[in-house]
């Protein structure tokens, strides 16, 4: 269950430490006091999408920390699939920090993590029912989830979906190969032309770089030759001039002669002699380069023609040699595929037939499981709705056979008649806001304990309800909370009276800033808060007595 929640710098909440109990936890307060901010904070720490706008004005960052305790063995096993494990005390600590720079910092049990991991943990720990979820209930595609939860067919559904995707893959490939014969011939002609053109070009990786380098050399051949000869002449001498090699040789000889008597110059003498040898080697290399460097204008013309050809091909097949060669490989592969398409189509026909039979068998198992679950679901929801002050309700799970889809071969939609004598119709056509709230609570009550979640959060489940209906909803929430933790944001005095733990959310203004306070109420505080909810601005003695009576009737006095 959710044991504690610490909120810092979220909207008008500067700092709040909230401790929850098992059973029914209720949060009440004036509109705008910050009740919805607490739900937003829980959503944030559970990895849901959030915004920098949530950060309190003037703060650089905001954070939410949630402590879950008593994680069940089943929940721990599911979390382990995501490499998330409770600590040695069976606790899981989630923390998310939001920065004005848009960066998120996430931690699970103190270890750095990410938003996706927080979201995975959240899906296994808490079910949050917000006000918009009533509207989502009107979408038939949502109805599958509830029936499959009762059917406990998750493994079967995943097996079906895997096989269905396999079938779709075979069908797509087969259909892509079943082009008309004339189109096939046109495609083969084009591929043959492209393959032949690229094969004739005999492209090599890196060829254009090599050609451009050679082209640059040939375009500067006279300069290269002149520079080589000048360098050689400087070393060896020209036109009876004294060359560097001769000069270094004379210098080395004089130094060696001096070293015979003055040992300190021996290193210098050796260096000079070695330099002379190295310069002779350099002169030899320059001479060889002069002799080997030959060219003619036809080579330059050939290089330019080849570069033009490669450019023309690059426009059609890819900007680099590697891309053009990759295009060639793909063209060859496609040509072989088309050439063998008739055989592949026959093979795919067989695969489609056999896979479709497997899909059909799995779909029939799903249908059977859903049929049984639907009957149980109908009975359960009807009983719950009758308790929730809808005595004349008729509720039905309408199932129709459909072609195979990702969800099976069933179309599921909930139908309801809220009043005697009315025909069954889809929820979207007849259900009011108050009825939708009760229908959702009835569904949650039926699937409670089957979804493996330890905590349920309801954000104003009482919307559109009052009087007897609100009292019945309060009693149902209390009943559900006996098997799991329930946290409820409400404006209903009846629900507040049933709470095991009642917290009041209030706000105040100090020094031009708004602050939200979360206060755990004692018995007197609860009496006053319930009286405020029922009475408005001025709480009277009569309203306090009425609140006391509500608490006594709920067993909380």
C-alpha positions in Angstrom: 0.0 0.0 0.0 1.0 3.7 -0.3 2.4 4.4 3.2 3.7 7.9 2.7 3.9 10.8 0.2 6.3 13.7 0.4 5.6 16.7 -2.0 8.0 19.6 -2.4 7.4 22.7 -4.5 4.5 21.3 -6.6 2.1 24.1 -7.6 0.8 25.8 -4.4 2.2 23.0 -2.2 5.6 24.2 -0.8 6.1 21.1 1.4 3.7 18.3 2.5 4.3 15.0 4.2 1.2 12.8 4.0 0.9 9.5 5.8 -1.8 7.1 4.6 -3.3 4.2 6.5 -4.7 0.9 5.3 -8.5 0.9 4.6 -10.3 4.0 3.4 -8.3 7.3 3.3 -10.3 10.4 2.4 -9.1 13.8 1.3 -11.5 16.8 1.5 -11.2 20.5 1.3 -12.5 23.6 -0.5 -12.4 23.8 -4.2 -8.9 25.0 -5.3 -7.3 24.1 -2.0 -4.9 21.6 -3.7 -6.7 18.2 -3.6 -6.1 17.6 -7.4 -2.5 18.7 -6.9 -2.0 15.7 -4.7 -3.3 13.4 -7.4 -1.1 15.2 -9.9 1.9 14.6 -7.6 1.1 10.9 -7.3 0.8 10.6 -11.1 4.2 12.4 -11.5 6.0 10.0 -9.1 4.4 7.1 -11.0 6.0 8.2 -14.2 3.1 9.9 -15.9 3.5 12.8 -18.3 4.0 16.1 -16.4 5.1 19.6 -17.1 7.5 22.3 -15.8 4.4 24.3 -15.1 3.8 22.1 -12.1 6.9 23.5 -10.4 6.0 26.1 -7.7 6.6 29.7 -8.7 10.1 30.9 -7.6 11.4 27.3 -7.1 14.1 25.8 -9.3 12.9 22.3 -8.9 10.1 20.1 -7.5 10.1 16.6 -6.2 7.7 13.9 -5.1 8.6 10.8 -3.1 6.3 7.9 -2.5 6.9 5.0 -0.1 5.0 1.7 -0.7 5.1 -0.9 2.1 3.8 -4.4 2.4 4.2 -5.2 -1.3 2.5 -8.5 -1.9 4.3 -11.5 -3.3 2.4 -11.4 -6.5 3.1 -7.8 -7.0 6.8 -8.3 -6.2 7.0 -11.1 -8.7 5.5 -8.9 -11.5 7.8 -6.0 -10.6 10.8 -8.3 -10.8 10.1 -8.7 -14.5 11.1 -5.1 -14.8 14.2 -5.5 -12.5 12.4 -3.7 -9.7 12.6 -5.4 -6.3 11.4 -4.3 -2.8 14.1 -3.7 -0.2 14.7 -6.2 2.7 11.7 -4.7 4.6 9.4 -5.2 1.6 9.3 -1.5 0.8 9.6 0.3 -2.5 10.7 4.0 -2.5 10.0 6.0 -5.7 11.3 9.5 -6.2 11.1 11.9 -9.1 12.6 15.4 -9.3 11.5 17.9 -11.9 13.8 20.8 -13.0 13.0 24.1 -14.7 15.5 23.0 -17.4 13.1 20.1 -18.2 15.4 17.4 -16.8 13.9 14.6 -14.7 15.8 12.7 -12.0 14.2 9.4 -11.0 15.2 6.9 -8.3 13.8 3.6 -7.1 15.0 2.5 -3.7 17.8 5.1 -4.0 19.1 3.7 -7.2 19.1 6.0 -10.3 16.3 5.0 -12.7 14.1 6.5 -15.4 10.5 7.6 -16.0 9.6 4.4 -17.9 10.6 2.3 -14.8 8.5 4.5 -12.5 5.6 4.0 -14.9 6.0 0.3 -14.9 6.2 0.2 -11.1 3.1 2.4 -10.9 1.1 0.1 -13.1 1.8 -2.7 -10.7 1.2 -0.8 -7.4 -1.7 1.6 -7.9 -4.9 2.1 -10.0 -5.9 5.7 -10.2 -9.5 6.5 -11.3 -9.6 10.1 -12.4 -12.7 12.1 -13.4 -11.9 11.6 -17.1 -12.0 7.8 -16.7 -15.8 7.9 -16.5 -15.8 9.2 -20.0 -13.3 6.6 -21.1 -15.8 4.0 -19.9 -18.0 4.9 -22.8 -15.4 3.7 -25.3 -16.2 0.1 -26.2 -12.5 -0.8 -26.7 -12.1 -0.2 -23.0 -14.6 -2.9 -22.2 -12.2 -5.6 -23.3 -9.9 -4.9 -20.4 -12.5 -5.5 -17.8 -13.8 -8.8 -19.3 -10.3 -10.1 -19.8 -9.4 -9.2 -16.2 -12.3 -11.4 -15.0 -11.4 -14.1 -17.6 -7.8 -14.1 -16.3 -6.7 -14.7 -19.9 -3.6 -12.5 -20.1 -1.3 -15.4 -21.2 -3.9 -16.7 -23.7 -4.5 -13.2 -25.1 -0.7 -12.6 -25.5 -0.3 -16.0 -27.3 -3.2 -15.1 -29.6 -1.8 -11.7 -30.4 1.7 -13.1 -31.1 0.1 -15.6 -33.6 -2.2 -12.9 -35.0 0.8 -10.6 -35.8 2.6 -13.6 -37.4 -0.5 -14.1 -39.6 -0.7 -10.5 -40.6 3.0 -10.6 -41.5 2.5 -13.5 -43.8 -0.5 -11.9 -45.4 1.3 -8.6 -46.0 4.3 -10.4 -47.6 2.0 -12.5 -49.8 -0.1 -9.6 -51.0 3.1 -7.6 -51.8 4.2 -10.5 -54.1 0.9 -10.9 -55.8 1.3 -8.1 -58.2 -0.1 -8.5 -61.7 2.2 -10.1 -64.3 2.7 -6.9 -66.4 3.8 -5.0 -63.3 6.1 -7.8 -62.4 7.7 -7.7 -65.8 8.1 -3.9 -65.7 9.8 -4.2 -62.3 12.1 -6.9 -63.5 13.1 -4.9 -66.6 14.0 -1.9 -64.4 15.9 -4.0 -61.9 17.9 -5.7 -64.7 18.8 -2.3 -66.1 19.9 -1.0 -62.7 21.9 -4.1 -61.9 23.6 -4.2 -65.2 24.5 -0.5 -65.1 26.0 -0.8 -61.6 27.8 -4.1 -62.4 29.3 -2.6 -65.6 30.5 0.4 -63.6 32.5 -1.9 -61.3 32.5 0.5 -58.4 35.0 0.2 -55.6 34.6 1.7 -52.1 36.7 4.8 -51.7 37.3 5.1 -55.5 36.3 8.7 -55.9 38.6 9.8 -53.1 41.5 8.0 -54.8 40.6 9.5 -58.2 40.3 13.0 -56.9 43.7 12.7 -55.2 45.3 11.5 -58.4 43.5 14.2 -60.4 44.9 16.9 -58.1 48.4 15.5 -58.6 48.2 15.4 -62.4 46.8 18.9 -62.5 49.9 20.1 -60.7 52.5 17.8 -62.4 54.8 20.5 -63.7 54.9 22.2 -60.3 55.7 18.8 -58.7 58.4 18.0 -61.1 60.1 21.4 -60.8 60.0 21.2 -57.0 61.5 17.8 -57.0 64.4 18.8 -59.2 65.0 22.0 -57.2 65.2 20.0 -54.0 67.5 17.5 -55.6 69.8 20.2 -57.0 70.0 21.9 -53.6 71.2 18.6 -52.0 73.6 17.5 -54.7 74.6 20.8 -56.3 74.0 21.9 -59.9 76.0 23.8 -62.5 79.2 23.4 -60.5 77.5 24.9 -57.4 78.3 23.5 -54.0 75.6 21.1 -52.8 74.3 20.7 -49.2 75.5 17.1 -49.0 79.1 18.1 -50.0 79.0 21.0 -47.5 77.8 18.7 -44.7 80.5 16.2 -45.6 83.2 18.8 -45.4 81.7 20.0 -42.1 81.7 16.5 -40.7 85.3 15.9 -41.8 86.5 19.0 -40.1 84.6 18.2 -36.9 86.0 14.7 -36.9 89.6 16.0 -37.3 89.0 18.3 -34.3 87.6 15.4 -32.2 90.8 13.5 -32.5 92.3 16.1 -30.1 89.1 17.5 -28.4 86.8 14.7 -27.3 83.9 17.0 -26.4 83.0 17.5 -30.1 82.8 13.8 -30.9 79.0 13.7 -30.6 78.6 16.7 -32.9 81.0 15.1 -35.4 79.0 11.9 -35.4 75.7 13.8 -35.8 77.0 15.7 -38.8 78.2 12.5 -40.4 74.8 10.8 -39.8 73.0 13.8 -41.2 75.1 13.5 -44.3 74.1 9.9 -44.7 70.4 10.7 -44.3 70.6 13.5 -46.8 72.2 11.1 -49.3 69.3 8.8 -48.7 66.9 11.7 -49.3 68.6 12.6 -52.5 68.3 9.1 -53.7 64.6 9.1 -53.0 64.1 12.4 -54.8 66.0 11.1 -57.8 63.8 8.0 -57.9 60.7 10.1 -57.6 61.9 12.3 -60.5 62.6 9.2 -62.7 59.3 7.4 -61.7 57.0 10.4 -62.0 55.5 10.2 -65.5 52.1 11.2 -66.8 50.2 12.0 -70.0 47.2 14.1 -70.7 45.1 11.0 -71.6 45.3 9.7 -67.9 43.8 13.0 -66.7 41.0 12.8 -69.3 40.2 9.2 -68.2 40.1 10.2 -64.5 37.7 13.0 -65.3 35.5 10.8 -67.4 35.4 8.2 -64.6 34.5 10.8 -62.0 31.7 12.1 -64.2 30.4 8.5 -64.5 30.4 8.0 -60.8 28.7 11.3 -60.2 25.9 10.4 -62.7 25.4 7.0 -60.9 25.5 8.7 -57.5 22.5 10.9 -58.5 20.5 7.7 -59.2 21.7 5.2 -56.7 23.3 6.9 -53.7 25.7 9.7 -52.9 28.6 7.4 -51.8 30.2 4.3 -53.3 28.9 2.3 -50.3 25.4 3.5 -50.8 25.5 2.6 -54.5 26.9 -0.9 -53.7 24.2 -1.3 -51.1 21.6 -0.4 -53.7 23.1 -3.0 -56.0 22.7 -5.7 -53.3 19.1 -4.7 -52.6 18.3 -4.7 -56.3 19.8 -8.2 -56.7 17.9 -9.4 -53.7 14.6 -8.0 -54.9 15.1 -9.4 -58.4 15.7 -12.9 -56.9 12.7 -12.5 -54.7 10.5 -11.6 -57.7 11.9 -14.3 -59.8 11.1 -16.8 -57.0 7.9 -15.1 -56.0 5.6 -17.7 -57.4 7.2 -20.3 -55.2 7.2 -18.0 -52.2 3.5 -17.2 -52.7 2.7 -20.9 -52.6 4.7 -21.2 -49.5 3.0 -18.2 -47.9 -0.4 -19.6 -48.9 0.4 -22.7 -46.8 1.7 -20.6 -43.9 -1.3 -18.3 -44.0 -3.7 -21.3 -44.0 -1.9 -23.1 -41.1 -1.4 -19.9 -39.0 -5.0 -18.9 -39.6 -6.1 -22.2 -38.2 -4.0 -21.6 -35.1 -5.3 -18.1 -34.7 -8.9 -19.4 -35.0 -8.3 -22.0 -32.4 -6.8 -19.5 -30.0 -9.6 -17.0 -30.8 -12.2 -19.7 -29.9 -10.5 -20.3 -26.6 -10.6 -16.5 -25.9 -14.3 -16.3 -26.9 -15.1 -19.2 -24.6 -13.2 -17.6 -21.7 -14.9 -14.2 -22.3 -18.3 -15.8 -22.6 -18.0 -17.3 -19.1 -16.4 -14.2 -17.7 -19.2 -12.0 -19.2 -21.9 -13.9 -17.4 -20.0 -13.6 -14.1 -19.3 -9.9 -14.9 -23.0 -9.2 -15.7 -24.1 -10.7 -12.4 -21.5 -9.0 -10.4 -22.0 -5.5 -11.9 -25.8 -5.8 -11.7 -25.6 -6.7 -8.0 -23.2 -3.9 -7.3 -25.4 -1.3 -9.2 -28.5 -2.5 -7.3 -26.7 -1.8 -4.1 -25.6 1.6 -5.4 -29.2 2.7 -5.6 -30.0 1.6 -9.1 -32.6 -1.0 -8.2 -34.2 -1.3 -11.7 -30.9 -1.5 -13.6 -30.3 -4.0 -16.3 -26.7 -4.6 -17.4 -25.5 -6.7 -20.2 -22.2 -7.5 -21.9 -23.0 -7.6 -25.6 -20.7 -9.9 -27.6 -20.6 -10.2 -31.3 -18.4 -12.2 -33.6 -16.0 -10.2 -35.7 -13.2 -11.0 -38.2 -9.9 -11.5 -36.4 -8.4 -8.4 -34.8 -5.6 -7.8 -32.3 -8.1 -8.5 -29.5 -9.5 -11.7 -30.9 -12.7 -12.4 -32.8 -15.1 -10.7 -30.4 -16.6 -7.3 -30.3 -17.5 -6.4 -26.7 -19.7 -3.5 -25.6 -21.5 -2.8 -22.3 -25.3 -2.2 -22.5 -27.4 -0.8 -19.8 -31.0 0.2 -18.9 -31.1 2.3 -15.8 -34.8 2.3 -15.4 -37.6 -0.3 -15.7 -39.2 -0.6 -19.1 -36.3 0.9 -21.0 -34.4 -1.0 -23.6 -30.7 -1.8 -23.2 -28.5 0.8 -24.9 -24.8 1.5 -25.1 -23.4 3.5 -22.1 -22.5 6.4 -24.2 -26.1 7.0 -25.2 -27.9 6.9 -21.9 -25.6 7.1 -18.8 -25.6 10.3 -16.8 -22.5 11.6 -14.9 -23.8 10.2 -11.6 -24.7 6.8 -13.3 -21.3 6.6 -14.9 -19.6 7.1 -11.5 -21.6 4.3 -10.0 -21.1 2.0 -13.0 -17.3 2.5 -12.7 -17.4 1.9 -9.0 -19.4 -1.2 -9.5 -16.9 -2.5 -12.1 -14.0 -1.7 -9.8 -15.7 -3.6 -7.0 -16.2 -6.6 -9.2 -12.6 -6.7 -10.4 -11.1 -5.8 -7.1 -8.6 -8.4 -6.0 -8.3 -9.8 -9.6 -6.0 -7.1 -11.0 -3.4 -7.7 -8.3 -3.2 -4.0 -7.3 -2.8 -3.1 -3.6 -4.0 0.5 -3.8 -7.0 2.2 -5.6 -7.3 6.0 -5.8 -10.6 7.6 -6.7 -10.6 11.3 -7.7 -14.2 12.6 -7.0 -16.0 9.3 -7.7 -19.0 11.0 -6.1 -19.3 13.5 -9.0 -23.0 14.0 -9.8 -24.2 12.1 -6.8 -26.0 13.2 -3.6 -28.3 11.8 -0.9 -29.0 8.1 -0.9 -26.8 7.4 -3.9 -23.9 9.1 -2.4 -24.4 7.1 0.9 -24.4 3.9 -1.1 -21.2 4.8 -2.9 -19.6 5.6 0.5 -20.6 2.2 1.9 -19.3 0.5 -1.2 -15.9 2.3 -1.0 -15.7 1.2 2.7 -16.4 -2.4 1.6 -13.8 -2.3 -1.1 -11.3 -0.8 1.4 -11.5 -3.9 3.6 -9.5 -5.9 1.0 -7.2 -3.2 -0.2 -6.1 0.4 0.4 -8.5 3.0 -1.0 -7.6 6.7 -1.3 -10.5 9.0 -2.2 -10.6 12.7 -3.0 -14.2 13.8 -2.4 -16.7 16.5 -1.7 -19.1 14.0 -0.2 -19.9 14.1 3.5 -21.1 10.5 3.4 -17.8 9.3 2.0 -15.8 11.4 4.5 -17.8 9.9 7.4 -16.8 6.3 6.3 -13.1 7.1 6.3 -10.6 5.2 8.4 -8.2 8.2 7.9 -9.6 11.7 7.1 -7.3 14.5 5.9 -8.3 18.1 5.2 -6.6 20.1 2.4 -6.6 23.8 3.0 -4.8 26.8 1.6 -3.7 30.2 3.0 -2.0 33.3 1.8 1.1 34.7 3.5 3.4 37.4 2.3 1.7 37.4 -1.1 2.2 33.6 -1.6 -0.3 30.8 -1.5 0.4 27.8 0.7 -1.4 24.4 0.9 -1.7 22.5 4.2 -2.5 18.8 4.6 -3.9 18.1 8.1 -4.8 14.7 9.5 -8.1 15.2 11.4 -9.0 13.9 14.8 -12.6 13.2 15.8 -13.5 16.8 16.5 -11.8 18.0 13.3 -13.7 15.4 11.3 -17.0 16.5 12.8 -16.3 20.1 11.8 -15.1 19.2 8.3 -18.1 17.1 7.6 -20.4 19.9 8.9 -18.6 22.3 6.6 -19.1 20.1 3.6 -22.8 19.9 4.3 -23.3 23.4 5.5 -21.0 25.7 3.5 -19.6 28.9 5.0 -21.3 29.0 8.4 -21.1 25.8 10.5 -24.0 25.5 12.9 -24.5 23.4 16.0 -27.2 21.5 14.3 -24.8 20.6 11.4 -22.2 19.5 13.9 -24.7 17.2 15.6 -25.6 15.9 12.2 -21.9 15.2 11.4 -21.5 13.5 14.7 -24.5 11.3 13.8 -23.0 10.4 10.4 -19.7 9.4 12.1 -21.5 7.3 14.7 -23.6 5.5 12.0 -20.4 4.8 10.1 -18.8 3.2 13.2 -16.2 6.0 13.6 -17.3 7.3 17.0 
